Amino acid sequence: MQKYQSVKKIGDGTYGCVYLAKNKDNGDKVAIKMMKKQYKSWDECLNLREVKSLRKMKHPNVVKLKEIVREHNYLYFVFECMKENLYEMIKKRTKPFPESATRNITYQVLQGLAYMHKNGE
């Protein structure tokens, strides 16, 4: 994790915390999910369903996993950084979305979901 500099914590859940970080080499922003559970071996990490699923996902409507890192028995998922998520978009709006935006958002969500189901996830 030496190549990333943490900028701020952007989320906390049952299984992990998500941080906004910057790649020290090229300045790219990434989202890093640090799993709360410790993992004793790399094999244990690779057998996680989440790892198996994320490694296969390559679709424009599914967030891209850039790399997986295990350091000091902690597991980190490095994702592309999105400007915002759907929850944030809905929360910050001041008026209802226009019908065209609602259709577009719904279409994108369903395309990503269909891809995941088609690929056995």
Chimera marker file (.cmm) of the C-alpha trace (Angstrom):
<marker_set name="trace">
<marker id="1" x="0.000" y="0.000" z="0.000" r="1" g="1" b="0" radius="0.5"/>
<marker id="2" x="3.103" y="2.157" z="-0.158" r="1" g="1" b="0" radius="0.5"/>
<marker id="3" x="2.152" y="3.508" z="-3.577" r="1" g="1" b="0" radius="0.5"/>
<marker id="4" x="-1.079" y="5.093" z="-2.288" r="1" g="1" b="0" radius="0.5"/>
<marker id="5" x="-1.590" y="8.099" z="-0.060" r="1" g="1" b="0" radius="0.5"/>
<marker id="6" x="-4.840" y="8.168" z="1.870" r="1" g="1" b="0" radius="0.5"/>
<marker id="7" x="-6.818" y="11.383" z="1.403" r="1" g="1" b="0" radius="0.5"/>
<marker id="8" x="-9.925" y="10.788" z="3.530" r="1" g="1" b="0" radius="0.5"/>
<marker id="9" x="-12.310" y="8.148" z="4.827" r="1" g="1" b="0" radius="0.5"/>
<marker id="10" x="-15.446" y="8.031" z="2.677" r="1" g="1" b="0" radius="0.5"/>
<marker id="11" x="-17.359" y="5.104" z="4.139" r="1" g="1" b="0" radius="0.5"/>
<marker id="12" x="-17.547" y="2.510" z="6.878" r="1" g="1" b="0" radius="0.5"/>
<marker id="13" x="-19.489" y="-0.726" z="6.827" r="1" g="1" b="0" radius="0.5"/>
<marker id="14" x="-19.772" y="-4.063" z="8.556" r="1" g="1" b="0" radius="0.5"/>
<marker id="15" x="-16.934" y="-5.708" z="6.642" r="1" g="1" b="0" radius="0.5"/>
<marker id="16" x="-14.679" y="-2.826" z="5.737" r="1" g="1" b="0" radius="0.5"/>
<marker id="17" x="-13.828" y="0.853" z="5.516" r="1" g="1" b="0" radius="0.5"/>
<marker id="18" x="-13.477" y="2.757" z="2.248" r="1" g="1" b="0" radius="0.5"/>
<marker id="19" x="-10.884" y="5.474" z="1.753" r="1" g="1" b="0" radius="0.5"/>
<marker id="20" x="-10.268" y="7.948" z="-1.018" r="1" g="1" b="0" radius="0.5"/>
<marker id="21" x="-6.591" y="7.713" z="-1.923" r="1" g="1" b="0" radius="0.5"/>
<marker id="22" x="-4.129" y="8.982" z="-4.500" r="1" g="1" b="0" radius="0.5"/>
<marker id="23" x="-1.608" y="6.933" z="-6.449" r="1" g="1" b="0" radius="0.5"/>
<marker id="24" x="1.774" y="8.504" z="-5.620" r="1" g="1" b="0" radius="0.5"/>
<marker id="25" x="3.225" y="7.585" z="-9.026" r="1" g="1" b="0" radius="0.5"/>
<marker id="26" x="0.641" y="9.066" z="-11.388" r="1" g="1" b="0" radius="0.5"/>
<marker id="27" x="-1.742" y="11.074" z="-9.173" r="1" g="1" b="0" radius="0.5"/>
<marker id="28" x="-4.810" y="8.974" z="-10.059" r="1" g="1" b="0" radius="0.5"/>
<marker id="29" x="-7.533" y="8.917" z="-7.425" r="1" g="1" b="0" radius="0.5"/>
<marker id="30" x="-8.719" y="5.496" z="-6.260" r="1" g="1" b="0" radius="0.5"/>
<marker id="31" x="-11.127" y="4.093" z="-3.701" r="1" g="1" b="0" radius="0.5"/>
<marker id="32" x="-9.543" y="1.570" z="-1.338" r="1" g="1" b="0" radius="0.5"/>
<marker id="33" x="-11.679" y="-0.816" z="0.665" r="1" g="1" b="0" radius="0.5"/>
<marker id="34" x="-9.814" y="-2.154" z="3.708" r="1" g="1" b="0" radius="0.5"/>
<marker id="35" x="-11.397" y="-5.322" z="5.045" r="1" g="1" b="0" radius="0.5"/>
<marker id="36" x="-11.793" y="-5.405" z="8.825" r="1" g="1" b="0" radius="0.5"/>
<marker id="37" x="-11.083" y="-9.116" z="9.147" r="1" g="1" b="0" radius="0.5"/>
<marker id="38" x="-7.477" y="-10.301" z="9.109" r="1" g="1" b="0" radius="0.5"/>
<marker id="39" x="-6.389" y="-12.966" z="6.631" r="1" g="1" b="0" radius="0.5"/>
<marker id="40" x="-3.506" y="-15.299" z="7.479" r="1" g="1" b="0" radius="0.5"/>
<marker id="41" x="-2.726" y="-16.404" z="3.908" r="1" g="1" b="0" radius="0.5"/>
<marker id="42" x="-3.060" y="-15.264" z="0.314" r="1" g="1" b="0" radius="0.5"/>
<marker id="43" x="-4.975" y="-18.475" z="-0.505" r="1" g="1" b="0" radius="0.5"/>
<marker id="44" x="-7.585" y="-17.579" z="2.114" r="1" g="1" b="0" radius="0.5"/>
<marker id="45" x="-8.030" y="-14.208" z="0.367" r="1" g="1" b="0" radius="0.5"/>
<marker id="46" x="-8.289" y="-15.683" z="-3.119" r="1" g="1" b="0" radius="0.5"/>
<marker id="47" x="-11.012" y="-18.100" z="-1.984" r="1" g="1" b="0" radius="0.5"/>
<marker id="48" x="-13.330" y="-15.286" z="-0.876" r="1" g="1" b="0" radius="0.5"/>
<marker id="49" x="-16.446" y="-15.063" z="-3.031" r="1" g="1" b="0" radius="0.5"/>
<marker id="50" x="-16.090" y="-11.291" z="-3.258" r="1" g="1" b="0" radius="0.5"/>
<marker id="51" x="-12.560" y="-11.628" z="-4.636" r="1" g="1" b="0" radius="0.5"/>
<marker id="52" x="-13.563" y="-14.278" z="-7.170" r="1" g="1" b="0" radius="0.5"/>
<marker id="53" x="-16.493" y="-12.166" z="-8.353" r="1" g="1" b="0" radius="0.5"/>
<marker id="54" x="-14.703" y="-8.828" z="-8.529" r="1" g="1" b="0" radius="0.5"/>
<marker id="55" x="-11.760" y="-10.245" z="-10.481" r="1" g="1" b="0" radius="0.5"/>
<marker id="56" x="-14.133" y="-11.404" z="-13.247" r="1" g="1" b="0" radius="0.5"/>
<marker id="57" x="-16.225" y="-8.239" z="-13.538" r="1" g="1" b="0" radius="0.5"/>
<marker id="58" x="-15.399" y="-6.117" z="-16.567" r="1" g="1" b="0" radius="0.5"/>
<marker id="59" x="-18.390" y="-4.021" z="-17.607" r="1" g="1" b="0" radius="0.5"/>
<marker id="60" x="-18.986" y="-0.264" z="-18.007" r="1" g="1" b="0" radius="0.5"/>
<marker id="61" x="-21.747" y="-0.337" z="-15.368" r="1" g="1" b="0" radius="0.5"/>
<marker id="62" x="-19.751" y="-2.233" z="-12.721" r="1" g="1" b="0" radius="0.5"/>
<marker id="63" x="-17.022" y="-0.427" z="-10.779" r="1" g="1" b="0" radius="0.5"/>
<marker id="64" x="-13.579" y="-1.647" z="-11.876" r="1" g="1" b="0" radius="0.5"/>
<marker id="65" x="-11.288" y="-3.462" z="-9.455" r="1" g="1" b="0" radius="0.5"/>
<marker id="66" x="-7.732" y="-2.323" z="-10.181" r="1" g="1" b="0" radius="0.5"/>
<marker id="67" x="-5.840" y="-4.556" z="-7.769" r="1" g="1" b="0" radius="0.5"/>
<marker id="68" x="-5.994" y="-6.638" z="-4.607" r="1" g="1" b="0" radius="0.5"/>
<marker id="69" x="-3.342" y="-6.223" z="-1.921" r="1" g="1" b="0" radius="0.5"/>
<marker id="70" x="-2.706" y="-8.223" z="1.255" r="1" g="1" b="0" radius="0.5"/>
<marker id="71" x="-0.428" y="-6.459" z="3.682" r="1" g="1" b="0" radius="0.5"/>
<marker id="72" x="0.126" y="-7.128" z="7.398" r="1" g="1" b="0" radius="0.5"/>
<marker id="73" x="-2.709" y="-9.712" z="7.248" r="1" g="1" b="0" radius="0.5"/>
<marker id="74" x="-5.197" y="-7.097" z="6.012" r="1" g="1" b="0" radius="0.5"/>
<marker id="75" x="-6.877" y="-7.276" z="2.624" r="1" g="1" b="0" radius="0.5"/>
<marker id="76" x="-7.323" y="-4.188" z="0.444" r="1" g="1" b="0" radius="0.5"/>
<marker id="77" x="-9.402" y="-3.788" z="-2.716" r="1" g="1" b="0" radius="0.5"/>
<marker id="78" x="-8.257" y="-0.925" z="-4.937" r="1" g="1" b="0" radius="0.5"/>
<marker id="79" x="-11.096" y="0.347" z="-7.158" r="1" g="1" b="0" radius="0.5"/>
<marker id="80" x="-11.386" y="3.039" z="-9.771" r="1" g="1" b="0" radius="0.5"/>
<marker id="81" x="-12.642" y="6.193" z="-8.116" r="1" g="1" b="0" radius="0.5"/>
<marker id="82" x="-16.136" y="7.272" z="-9.044" r="1" g="1" b="0" radius="0.5"/>
<marker id="83" x="-17.227" y="10.896" z="-8.781" r="1" g="1" b="0" radius="0.5"/>
<marker id="84" x="-20.179" y="9.853" z="-6.634" r="1" g="1" b="0" radius="0.5"/>
<marker id="85" x="-22.452" y="6.896" z="-6.052" r="1" g="1" b="0" radius="0.5"/>
<marker id="86" x="-26.179" y="6.589" z="-6.668" r="1" g="1" b="0" radius="0.5"/>
<marker id="87" x="-27.014" y="7.098" z="-2.999" r="1" g="1" b="0" radius="0.5"/>
<marker id="88" x="-25.067" y="10.383" z="-2.950" r="1" g="1" b="0" radius="0.5"/>
<marker id="89" x="-26.761" y="11.544" z="-6.163" r="1" g="1" b="0" radius="0.5"/>
<marker id="90" x="-30.215" y="10.909" z="-4.717" r="1" g="1" b="0" radius="0.5"/>
<marker id="91" x="-29.367" y="12.435" z="-1.344" r="1" g="1" b="0" radius="0.5"/>
<marker id="92" x="-28.015" y="15.719" z="-2.697" r="1" g="1" b="0" radius="0.5"/>
<marker id="93" x="-30.777" y="16.434" z="-5.216" r="1" g="1" b="0" radius="0.5"/>
<marker id="94" x="-33.052" y="19.376" z="-4.516" r="1" g="1" b="0" radius="0.5"/>
<marker id="95" x="-35.899" y="18.283" z="-6.807" r="1" g="1" b="0" radius="0.5"/>
<marker id="96" x="-36.994" y="14.999" z="-8.390" r="1" g="1" b="0" radius="0.5"/>
<marker id="97" x="-34.913" y="13.672" z="-11.269" r="1" g="1" b="0" radius="0.5"/>
<marker id="98" x="-36.431" y="14.224" z="-14.704" r="1" g="1" b="0" radius="0.5"/>
<marker id="99" x="-37.969" y="11.110" z="-16.244" r="1" g="1" b="0" radius="0.5"/>
<marker id="100" x="-35.127" y="10.819" z="-18.778" r="1" g="1" b="0" radius="0.5"/>
<marker id="101" x="-32.511" y="10.756" z="-15.986" r="1" g="1" b="0" radius="0.5"/>
<marker id="102" x="-34.522" y="8.181" z="-14.028" r="1" g="1" b="0" radius="0.5"/>
<marker id="103" x="-34.739" y="5.977" z="-17.115" r="1" g="1" b="0" radius="0.5"/>
<marker id="104" x="-31.020" y="6.349" z="-17.780" r="1" g="1" b="0" radius="0.5"/>
<marker id="105" x="-30.014" y="5.532" z="-14.199" r="1" g="1" b="0" radius="0.5"/>
<marker id="106" x="-32.376" y="2.550" z="-14.076" r="1" g="1" b="0" radius="0.5"/>
<marker id="107" x="-31.053" y="1.271" z="-17.400" r="1" g="1" b="0" radius="0.5"/>
<marker id="108" x="-27.436" y="1.469" z="-16.207" r="1" g="1" b="0" radius="0.5"/>
<marker id="109" x="-28.184" y="-0.278" z="-12.898" r="1" g="1" b="0" radius="0.5"/>
<marker id="110" x="-30.090" y="-3.061" z="-14.662" r="1" g="1" b="0" radius="0.5"/>
<marker id="111" x="-27.339" y="-3.488" z="-17.271" r="1" g="1" b="0" radius="0.5"/>
<marker id="112" x="-24.739" y="-3.953" z="-14.525" r="1" g="1" b="0" radius="0.5"/>
<marker id="113" x="-27.010" y="-6.321" z="-12.598" r="1" g="1" b="0" radius="0.5"/>
<marker id="114" x="-27.805" y="-8.373" z="-15.717" r="1" g="1" b="0" radius="0.5"/>
<marker id="115" x="-24.075" y="-8.695" z="-16.456" r="1" g="1" b="0" radius="0.5"/>
<marker id="116" x="-23.381" y="-9.910" z="-12.913" r="1" g="1" b="0" radius="0.5"/>
<marker id="117" x="-26.182" y="-12.478" z="-13.036" r="1" g="1" b="0" radius="0.5"/>
<marker id="118" x="-25.192" y="-13.662" z="-16.514" r="1" g="1" b="0" radius="0.5"/>
<marker id="119" x="-21.690" y="-14.315" z="-15.231" r="1" g="1" b="0" radius="0.5"/>
<marker id="120" x="-22.867" y="-16.379" z="-12.269" r="1" g="1" b="0" radius="0.5"/>
<marker id="121" x="-22.403" y="-13.791" z="-9.558" r="1" g="1" b="0" radius="0.5"/>
<link id1="1" id2="2" r="1" g="1" b="0" radius="0.2"/>
<link id1="2" id2="3" r="1" g="1" b="0" radius="0.2"/>
<link id1="3" id2="4" r="1" g="1" b="0" radius="0.2"/>
<link id1="4" id2="5" r="1" g="1" b="0" radius="0.2"/>
<link id1="5" id2="6" r="1" g="1" b="0" radius="0.2"/>
<link id1="6" id2="7" r="1" g="1" b="0" radius="0.2"/>
<link id1="7" id2="8" r="1" g="1" b="0" radius="0.2"/>
<link id1="8" id2="9" r="1" g="1" b="0" radius="0.2"/>
<link id1="9" id2="10" r="1" g="1" b="0" radius="0.2"/>
<link id1="10" id2="11" r="1" g="1" b="0" radius="0.2"/>
<link id1="11" id2="12" r="1" g="1" b="0" radius="0.2"/>
<link id1="12" id2="13" r="1" g="1" b="0" radius="0.2"/>
<link id1="13" id2="14" r="1" g="1" b="0" radius="0.2"/>
<link id1="14" id2="15" r="1" g="1" b="0" radius="0.2"/>
<link id1="15" id2="16" r="1" g="1" b="0" radius="0.2"/>
<link id1="16" id2="17" r="1" g="1" b="0" radius="0.2"/>
<link id1="17" id2="18" r="1" g="1" b="0" radius="0.2"/>
<link id1="18" id2="19" r="1" g="1" b="0" radius="0.2"/>
<link id1="19" id2="20" r="1" g="1" b="0" radius="0.2"/>
<link id1="20" id2="21" r="1" g="1" b="0" radius="0.2"/>
<link id1="21" id2="22" r="1" g="1" b="0" radius="0.2"/>
<link id1="22" id2="23" r="1" g="1" b="0" radius="0.2"/>
<link id1="23" id2="24" r="1" g="1" b="0" radius="0.2"/>
<link id1="24" id2="25" r="1" g="1" b="0" radius="0.2"/>
<link id1="25" id2="26" r="1" g="1" b="0" radius="0.2"/>
<link id1="26" id2="27" r="1" g="1" b="0" radius="0.2"/>
<link id1="27" id2="28" r="1" g="1" b="0" radius="0.2"/>
<link id1="28" id2="29" r="1" g="1" b="0" radius="0.2"/>
<link id1="29" id2="30" r="1" g="1" b="0" radius="0.2"/>
<link id1="30" id2="31" r="1" g="1" b="0" radius="0.2"/>
<link id1="31" id2="32" r="1" g="1" b="0" radius="0.2"/>
<link id1="32" id2="33" r="1" g="1" b="0" radius="0.2"/>
<link id1="33" id2="34" r="1" g="1" b="0" radius="0.2"/>
<link id1="34" id2="35" r="1" g="1" b="0" radius="0.2"/>
<link id1="35" id2="36" r="1" g="1" b="0" radius="0.2"/>
<link id1="36" id2="37" r="1" g="1" b="0" radius="0.2"/>
<link id1="37" id2="38" r="1" g="1" b="0" radius="0.2"/>
<link id1="38" id2="39" r="1" g="1" b="0" radius="0.2"/>
<link id1="39" id2="40" r="1" g="1" b="0" radius="0.2"/>
<link id1="40" id2="41" r="1" g="1" b="0" radius="0.2"/>
<link id1="41" id2="42" r="1" g="1" b="0" radius="0.2"/>
<link id1="42" id2="43" r="1" g="1" b="0" radius="0.2"/>
<link id1="43" id2="44" r="1" g="1" b="0" radius="0.2"/>
<link id1="44" id2="45" r="1" g="1" b="0" radius="0.2"/>
<link id1="45" id2="46" r="1" g="1" b="0" radius="0.2"/>
<link id1="46" id2="47" r="1" g="1" b="0" radius="0.2"/>
<link id1="47" id2="48" r="1" g="1" b="0" radius="0.2"/>
<link id1="48" id2="49" r="1" g="1" b="0" radius="0.2"/>
<link id1="49" id2="50" r="1" g="1" b="0" radius="0.2"/>
<link id1="50" id2="51" r="1" g="1" b="0" radius="0.2"/>
<link id1="51" id2="52" r="1" g="1" b="0" radius="0.2"/>
<link id1="52" id2="53" r="1" g="1" b="0" radius="0.2"/>
<link id1="53" id2="54" r="1" g="1" b="0" radius="0.2"/>
<link id1="54" id2="55" r="1" g="1" b="0" radius="0.2"/>
<link id1="55" id2="56" r="1" g="1" b="0" radius="0.2"/>
<link id1="56" id2="57" r="1" g="1" b="0" radius="0.2"/>
<link id1="57" id2="58" r="1" g="1" b="0" radius="0.2"/>
<link id1="58" id2="59" r="1" g="1" b="0" radius="0.2"/>
<link id1="59" id2="60" r="1" g="1" b="0" radius="0.2"/>
<link id1="60" id2="61" r="1" g="1" b="0" radius="0.2"/>
<link id1="61" id2="62" r="1" g="1" b="0" radius="0.2"/>
<link id1="62" id2="63" r="1" g="1" b="0" radius="0.2"/>
<link id1="63" id2="64" r="1" g="1" b="0" radius="0.2"/>
<link id1="64" id2="65" r="1" g="1" b="0" radius="0.2"/>
<link id1="65" id2="66" r="1" g="1" b="0" radius="0.2"/>
<link id1="66" id2="67" r="1" g="1" b="0" radius="0.2"/>
<link id1="67" id2="68" r="1" g="1" b="0" radius="0.2"/>
<link id1="68" id2="69" r="1" g="1" b="0" radius="0.2"/>
<link id1="69" id2="70" r="1" g="1" b="0" radius="0.2"/>
<link id1="70" id2="71" r="1" g="1" b="0" radius="0.2"/>
<link id1="71" id2="72" r="1" g="1" b="0" radius="0.2"/>
<link id1="72" id2="73" r="1" g="1" b="0" radius="0.2"/>
<link id1="73" id2="74" r="1" g="1" b="0" radius="0.2"/>
<link id1="74" id2="75" r="1" g="1" b="0" radius="0.2"/>
<link id1="75" id2="76" r="1" g="1" b="0" radius="0.2"/>
<link id1="76" id2="77" r="1" g="1" b="0" radius="0.2"/>
<link id1="77" id2="78" r="1" g="1" b="0" radius="0.2"/>
<link id1="78" id2="79" r="1" g="1" b="0" radius="0.2"/>
<link id1="79" id2="80" r="1" g="1" b="0" radius="0.2"/>
<link id1="80" id2="81" r="1" g="1" b="0" radius="0.2"/>
<link id1="81" id2="82" r="1" g="1" b="0" radius="0.2"/>
<link id1="82" id2="83" r="1" g="1" b="0" radius="0.2"/>
<link id1="83" id2="84" r="1" g="1" b="0" radius="0.2"/>
<link id1="84" id2="85" r="1" g="1" b="0" radius="0.2"/>
<link id1="85" id2="86" r="1" g="1" b="0" radius="0.2"/>
<link id1="86" id2="87" r="1" g="1" b="0" radius="0.2"/>
<link id1="87" id2="88" r="1" g="1" b="0" radius="0.2"/>
<link id1="88" id2="89" r="1" g="1" b="0" radius="0.2"/>
<link id1="89" id2="90" r="1" g="1" b="0" radius="0.2"/>
<link id1="90" id2="91" r="1" g="1" b="0" radius="0.2"/>
<link id1="91" id2="92" r="1" g="1" b="0" radius="0.2"/>
<link id1="92" id2="93" r="1" g="1" b="0" radius="0.2"/>
<link id1="93" id2="94" r="1" g="1" b="0" radius="0.2"/>
<link id1="94" id2="95" r="1" g="1" b="0" radius="0.2"/>
<link id1="95" id2="96" r="1" g="1" b="0" radius="0.2"/>
<link id1="96" id2="97" r="1" g="1" b="0" radius="0.2"/>
<link id1="97" id2="98" r="1" g="1" b="0" radius="0.2"/>
<link id1="98" id2="99" r="1" g="1" b="0" radius="0.2"/>
<link id1="99" id2="100" r="1" g="1" b="0" radius="0.2"/>
<link id1="100" id2="101" r="1" g="1" b="0" radius="0.2"/>
<link id1="101" id2="102" r="1" g="1" b="0" radius="0.2"/>
<link id1="102" id2="103" r="1" g="1" b="0" radius="0.2"/>
<link id1="103" id2="104" r="1" g="1" b="0" radius="0.2"/>
<link id1="104" id2="105" r="1" g="1" b="0" radius="0.2"/>
<link id1="105" id2="106" r="1" g="1" b="0" radius="0.2"/>
<link id1="106" id2="107" r="1" g="1" b="0" radius="0.2"/>
<link id1="107" id2="108" r="1" g="1" b="0" radius="0.2"/>
<link id1="108" id2="109" r="1" g="1" b="0" radius="0.2"/>
<link id1="109" id2="110" r="1" g="1" b="0" radius="0.2"/>
<link id1="110" id2="111" r="1" g="1" b="0" radius="0.2"/>
<link id1="111" id2="112" r="1" g="1" b="0" radius="0.2"/>
<link id1="112" id2="113" r="1" g="1" b="0" radius="0.2"/>
<link id1="113" id2="114" r="1" g="1" b="0" radius="0.2"/>
<link id1="114" id2="115" r="1" g="1" b="0" radius="0.2"/>
<link id1="115" id2="116" r="1" g="1" b="0" radius="0.2"/>
<link id1="116" id2="117" r="1" g="1" b="0" radius="0.2"/>
<link id1="117" id2="118" r="1" g="1" b="0" radius="0.2"/>
<link id1="118" id2="119" r="1" g="1" b="0" radius="0.2"/>
<link id1="119" id2="120" r="1" g="1" b="0" radius="0.2"/>
<link id1="120" id2="121" r="1" g="1" b="0" radius="0.2"/>
</marker_set>
